Amino acid sequence: MIRSPGAYRFAVSTPPGWRSPAPTRRNRRIFGWRPALAGGLVSQDLPLPVGLAGRLADATHEKLYGAGRHG
């Protein structure tokens, strides 16, 4: 939980059998005080979106595009 201003790093926790193919699975954001807001803290930028892929998605992708290829 973020309770004070500063730079924070966070990463996606992937469940067993899943992976995060995106390079954005690790994020770093700087939070600062904004007393007018209910929470009091805000980051200028939103966290980057992260995708998760399960084994079934990987197998389907390989059937469609071949191993190691991006479709």
Summary of the structure (lengths in Angstrom):
residues: 71
radius of gyration: 17.4
end to end distance: 37.2
largest distance: 52.8
contacts: 122
relative contact order: 0.23
helix: 20%
strand: 30%
